[in-house]
């Protein structure tokens, strides 16, 4: 096999045996090859041996990954060549008879993953159930897309989820936003799991794009650095789960269980198109029934929400607008789609008026807008058209409208003898 050896004197004797899978390198504890040095990012890069070459992928490091003095996002190192992470120099070299290092994304996970995959102890014997065969019945196979810039994480977690799901998941992976969108265009995906930190287009931006282009897909956001700001941004923009990346086997199984529950959960309520059912009627039904729900409204350009709690409208948002202005704007949409989602508390309460008054105000605003448009049309129709430019006239031929009274050949000579 092969290994990476640190050349810096301050980090002498630091080396790592490489396997055939992706291995993460960085300063943080969760990396397979940990290099504790200030210029190395917490999650700096990942590498994989392929033949006599080392594939290298930078993971949005602060101080960069370099091959031959050139900063790279992806590259290849040959045996004997150097690789630099920040200020740390490493050499890729062959190793004889060494045990390959773990390819797992986490050292803790490397020692516990076998336990995670081990089957649970069999339950006590019980009376076997009567099997009922259903003609044509088949277990639902869910299509799940993991989007993360780390191949090591995709390789590890995607493989574990496939094992945990026991054949009920078909897992797709993507390391960039463009590849994720390509998969969504080709496959009918049930669940997307997004990382936040990705190059070019981050996970929260991609979340918004997916919600606009594929509004029926369930989305979970999973990140290595979870903050309340990221959580709020993710949930506000349509994510149904916000999770921190697990670092041990128990965490992996717990995260899988949550994702499995999300992908297999069938939403109660209904969806529809605003062209066929008015949003006003939907609000009336939810409020009259004293339901608690979130109405998700979207078209090709806009996306908004109306929060209803026990039959009371408490919040509305669309773009930068909130409150009654947002409610009125949403009800003025002439086309699009809506979906009734389970209730969750709004980020703030912005509406105090009763829903009946809100609907009347929205209807009045719509009538005023329609009246203004009609007045403008009538005024345009009543305005006289500007006169047409005069037509070009041609000179009349001699004899048509001209009477000859005299001719001149040096002296005036009246016609017919007249002066």
C-alpha positions in Angstrom: 0.0 0.0 0.0 1.1 3.7 0.4 1.2 6.3 3.0 1.5 10.1 3.6 4.5 11.2 5.6 4.8 14.7 7.1 8.2 16.3 6.3 8.1 19.3 8.6 10.6 18.9 11.5 8.1 20.1 14.1 5.8 17.3 13.1 8.4 14.6 12.6 7.3 10.9 12.7 3.7 11.9 11.7 2.5 9.6 9.0 -0.6 7.7 7.9 -1.2 4.5 6.1 -3.7 4.8 3.3 -6.4 2.4 2.1 -8.4 2.3 -1.1 -11.2 4.5 0.2 -11.4 8.2 0.8 -9.6 9.4 3.9 -10.0 12.9 5.5 -7.0 15.0 6.6 -7.2 18.0 8.9 -6.7 19.5 12.3 -9.9 18.4 14.0 -10.4 15.2 16.0 -12.8 13.7 13.5 -10.3 13.2 10.7 -8.7 9.9 9.9 -5.3 11.6 9.5 -5.1 14.4 12.2 -2.4 17.0 11.7 -2.4 19.5 14.6 -0.9 22.6 13.0 -2.3 26.1 12.8 -2.2 26.5 9.0 -4.2 23.2 8.5 -8.0 23.6 8.5 -10.2 21.5 10.7 -11.4 19.6 7.7 -8.6 20.4 5.1 -8.8 17.8 2.3 -9.4 14.2 1.5 -7.3 11.7 -0.3 -7.6 8.3 -1.9 -5.0 5.9 -3.4 -5.8 4.7 -6.9 -3.0 2.5 -8.3 0.2 4.4 -7.9 -1.5 7.8 -7.7 -3.1 9.7 -4.9 -6.3 11.6 -5.7 -6.6 14.8 -3.6 -9.7 17.0 -3.1 -9.6 20.2 -1.1 -12.5 20.7 1.3 -12.8 24.5 1.2 -9.7 24.9 3.4 -8.6 28.3 4.6 -5.0 28.2 3.5 -5.3 25.9 0.5 -4.1 22.6 -0.8 -1.1 22.7 -3.2 0.5 20.2 -5.6 3.7 21.3 -7.3 3.3 24.8 -5.9 -0.1 25.2 -7.6 -3.3 25.6 -5.5 -5.9 23.0 -6.4 -9.5 22.1 -5.7 -8.8 18.6 -7.1 -5.6 17.0 -8.3 -3.3 13.9 -8.5 0.0 13.2 -6.7 2.3 10.5 -7.9 4.6 8.3 -5.8 7.5 10.3 -4.4 5.8 13.7 -5.1 5.0 16.3 -2.5 1.7 17.7 -1.2 1.3 20.9 0.8 -1.6 21.7 3.2 -1.2 25.3 4.4 2.4 25.3 5.7 2.7 21.5 6.1 4.6 19.5 3.6 3.8 15.8 3.0 5.3 13.2 0.8 3.3 10.4 -0.9 5.4 7.2 -0.7 5.0 3.4 -0.9 5.0 1.4 2.3 5.8 -2.3 2.6 3.7 -4.7 4.7 1.8 -1.9 6.5 -1.8 -2.2 7.6 -3.9 0.2 5.6 -5.3 3.1 7.6 -9.0 3.5 8.1 -11.0 5.2 5.4 -13.7 6.3 7.8 -14.5 9.9 8.3 -14.2 9.6 12.1 -11.7 7.7 14.3 -14.4 7.0 16.8 -16.7 5.7 14.1 -13.9 3.4 12.8 -14.0 1.4 16.0 -17.7 1.3 16.4 -19.1 0.9 13.0 -19.2 -2.9 13.2 -21.4 -2.6 16.2 -23.7 -0.2 14.3 -24.1 -2.8 11.5 -24.5 -5.7 13.9 -28.1 -7.1 13.9 -30.1 -6.6 17.0 -30.5 -9.7 19.3 -33.4 -11.8 18.3 -36.6 -11.3 20.3 -38.1 -14.0 22.5 -39.9 -16.7 20.5 -43.5 -15.8 19.7 -46.4 -17.3 17.8 -45.6 -16.8 14.2 -47.9 -14.4 12.4 -50.1 -15.5 9.6 -48.6 -14.4 6.3 -51.1 -12.7 3.9 -50.0 -12.6 0.3 -51.1 -9.6 -1.7 -51.0 -9.9 -5.4 -48.7 -7.3 -7.0 -47.6 -5.8 -3.7 -44.1 -4.6 -3.6 -42.2 -2.7 -0.9 -41.6 1.0 -1.6 -38.0 1.7 -2.6 -37.2 5.3 -1.6 -34.7 7.3 -3.7 -32.4 9.4 -1.5 -29.8 12.0 -2.6 -26.9 12.9 -0.3 -25.2 16.2 -1.3 -21.8 16.8 0.4 -18.4 18.1 -0.8 -16.7 15.3 1.0 -16.4 12.0 -0.9 -15.3 10.3 2.3 -18.5 11.2 4.1 -20.7 10.2 1.1 -18.9 6.9 0.8 -19.2 6.2 4.5 -22.7 7.5 5.4 -24.3 6.5 2.1 -23.0 2.9 2.5 -24.2 2.7 6.1 -27.7 4.0 5.2 -27.9 1.4 2.4 -27.1 -1.3 5.0 -29.5 0.1 7.6 -32.3 0.4 5.1 -32.0 -3.3 4.1 -32.6 -2.6 0.4 -35.5 -0.1 0.8 -33.3 2.9 -0.1 -31.6 3.6 -3.4 -28.9 6.1 -2.5 -27.5 8.7 -4.9 -24.6 11.1 -4.1 -23.4 14.4 -5.4 -20.4 16.6 -4.4 -21.6 19.8 -6.0 -24.8 21.8 -6.6 -24.7 21.3 -10.4 -24.4 17.5 -10.0 -27.2 17.4 -7.5 -29.5 19.3 -9.8 -28.6 17.0 -12.6 -29.6 13.9 -10.5 -32.9 15.6 -9.6 -33.6 16.2 -13.2 -33.0 12.5 -14.0 -34.4 10.7 -11.0 -37.7 10.9 -9.0 -36.0 11.6 -5.6 -38.0 11.3 -2.4 -35.5 12.9 0.0 -32.5 15.2 -0.3 -29.9 15.5 2.5 -27.8 18.7 2.1 -24.5 19.8 3.6 -24.2 23.5 4.3 -20.6 24.2 3.5 -20.0 23.5 -0.2 -18.0 25.3 -2.9 -19.5 27.7 -5.4 -23.1 27.3 -4.2 -23.7 26.5 -0.5 -26.4 24.2 0.8 -28.8 26.9 1.8 -28.8 28.4 -1.6 -29.2 25.0 -3.2 -32.1 24.4 -0.7 -34.0 27.4 -2.2 -33.4 26.3 -5.8 -34.6 22.7 -5.1 -37.7 24.0 -3.3 -38.6 26.2 -6.3 -37.9 23.6 -9.0 -39.0 20.5 -7.2 -41.5 21.6 -4.5 -42.7 18.1 -3.6 -39.3 16.8 -2.4 -38.5 16.4 1.3 -35.3 18.1 2.3 -33.0 17.7 5.4 -30.0 19.8 6.1 -27.0 18.1 7.9 -23.8 20.0 8.8 -20.7 19.5 10.8 -21.0 22.9 12.5 -24.5 23.5 13.7 -25.5 27.0 14.8 -28.8 28.5 15.7 -28.4 30.9 12.7 -28.0 28.0 10.3 -30.8 26.2 11.9 -33.2 29.2 11.5 -32.1 29.8 7.9 -32.6 26.2 6.9 -36.0 25.8 8.5 -37.2 29.1 7.2 -36.2 28.2 3.7 -38.1 24.9 3.7 -35.9 22.3 5.3 -37.9 19.8 7.3 -35.0 18.6 9.5 -31.8 20.3 10.6 -29.2 17.8 11.9 -25.6 17.8 13.0 -23.3 15.3 11.4 -22.8 12.3 13.7 -19.3 11.3 14.8 -20.0 7.8 16.2 -21.9 4.7 15.3 -24.8 5.4 17.6 -25.2 8.8 16.1 -25.1 7.4 12.6 -28.0 5.0 13.3 -30.0 7.7 15.1 -29.6 10.1 12.2 -30.6 7.3 9.8 -33.7 6.6 11.9 -34.8 10.2 11.7 -34.2 10.4 8.0 -36.1 7.1 7.5 -39.0 8.4 9.4 -39.1 11.6 7.3 -38.8 9.9 3.9 -41.5 7.3 4.8 -43.9 9.8 6.4 -47.0 10.6 4.3 -48.1 14.2 4.7 -51.7 14.7 5.9 -53.8 17.3 4.3 -53.8 18.2 0.6 -52.0 20.0 -2.2 -53.5 21.9 -5.1 -53.1 24.6 -7.7 -54.2 28.2 -7.3 -55.7 28.2 -10.8 -58.2 25.5 -9.7 -58.8 26.3 -6.0 -58.7 29.9 -4.6 -56.4 30.4 -1.6 -59.2 32.4 0.1 -61.3 29.2 0.2 -58.4 27.2 1.7 -57.8 29.8 4.4 -61.6 29.8 5.2 -61.6 26.0 5.5 -58.6 25.9 7.8 -59.9 28.7 10.0 -63.5 27.6 10.2 -62.3 24.1 11.1 -60.0 25.6 13.8 -57.1 23.7 12.3 -53.4 24.4 13.0 -51.3 24.3 9.8 -48.9 26.1 7.6 -50.0 27.0 4.1 -47.0 26.8 1.7 -47.7 28.9 -1.4 -45.4 29.1 -4.4 -45.2 30.0 -8.0 -42.3 30.3 -10.4 -41.1 33.5 -8.9 -42.3 33.6 -5.3 -42.6 31.5 -2.2 -44.5 32.3 1.0 -46.2 30.9 4.1 -49.3 31.6 6.1 -49.4 30.2 9.7 -52.7 29.2 11.1 -53.0 28.2 14.8 -56.3 26.8 16.1 -58.1 28.7 13.4 -56.3 32.0 13.9 -53.9 33.5 11.3 -50.8 34.4 13.3 -48.1 35.1 10.7 -47.5 35.4 7.0 -44.3 35.9 5.0 -43.3 36.3 1.4 -39.8 37.5 0.5 -39.0 40.5 2.7 -42.7 41.2 3.5 -44.3 39.9 6.7 -47.6 40.4 8.4 -50.8 41.6 6.8 -49.0 43.0 3.7 -47.5 39.6 3.1 -50.9 37.9 3.6 -52.6 40.3 1.1 -49.7 39.8 -1.4 -50.1 36.0 -1.2 -53.9 36.1 -1.7 -53.3 38.3 -4.8 -51.4 35.6 -6.6 -53.2 34.6 -9.8 -51.5 31.2 -10.3 -49.2 28.7 -8.5 -49.4 25.9 -6.1 -50.2 25.5 -2.4 -49.6 22.8 0.2 -51.1 22.3 3.6 -48.3 21.3 6.0 -48.3 20.3 9.6 -48.2 23.2 12.0 -45.0 24.5 13.5 -44.5 27.7 15.5 -43.8 30.7 13.3 -40.5 32.6 13.8 -42.6 35.6 15.1 -46.2 36.7 15.4 -47.0 39.5 13.0 -50.8 39.3 12.6 -53.4 40.2 15.2 -56.5 40.9 13.1 -59.2 38.2 12.8 -59.0 36.2 9.6 -62.4 37.5 8.4 -61.0 41.0 8.3 -57.8 39.9 6.7 -59.8 38.2 3.8 -62.0 41.3 3.4 -59.0 43.6 3.2 -57.3 41.3 0.7 -60.4 41.2 -1.4 -60.8 45.0 -1.3 -57.2 45.5 -2.3 -57.7 43.1 -5.2 -60.8 45.0 -6.2 -59.0 48.3 -6.1 -56.2 46.9 -8.2 -58.7 45.5 -10.7 -60.6 48.8 -10.8 -57.4 50.8 -11.5 -56.5 48.5 -14.3 -60.0 48.9 -15.8 -59.9 52.7 -15.5 -56.5 52.7 -17.3 -58.0 50.5 -20.1 -61.0 52.8 -20.4 -58.9 55.9 -20.5 -56.7 54.4 -23.1 -59.7 53.4 -25.2 -61.3 56.9 -24.9 -58.2 58.9 -25.9 -58.6 59.9 -29.6 -55.9 58.6 -31.9 -53.4 61.2 -33.1 -54.2 62.5 -36.6 -52.6 60.6 -39.4 -49.8 62.4 -41.2 -50.9 64.2 -44.4 -50.6 62.0 -47.5 -48.0 63.0 -50.0 -49.6 64.8 -53.0 -48.5 64.7 -56.5 -48.4 67.7 -58.9 -51.5 67.9 -61.2 -51.0 67.3 -64.9 -51.2 70.3 -67.1 -54.8 70.8 -68.1 -56.4 69.1 -65.1 -56.9 72.1 -62.8 -54.8 74.8 -64.6 -56.2 77.4 -67.1 -53.6 78.9 -69.5 -54.2 82.6 -69.9 -51.0 83.6 -71.6 -47.7 82.3 -73.0 -44.3 84.0 -73.1 -41.7 83.8 -75.9 -39.9 87.0 -75.1 -43.2 88.9 -75.2 -46.5 88.0 -73.4 -49.1 86.7 -75.8 -52.7 86.3 -74.3 -54.5 83.2 -75.2 -57.5 83.5 -77.5 -56.6 87.1 -78.0 -57.4 88.1 -74.4 -55.1 90.5 -72.5 
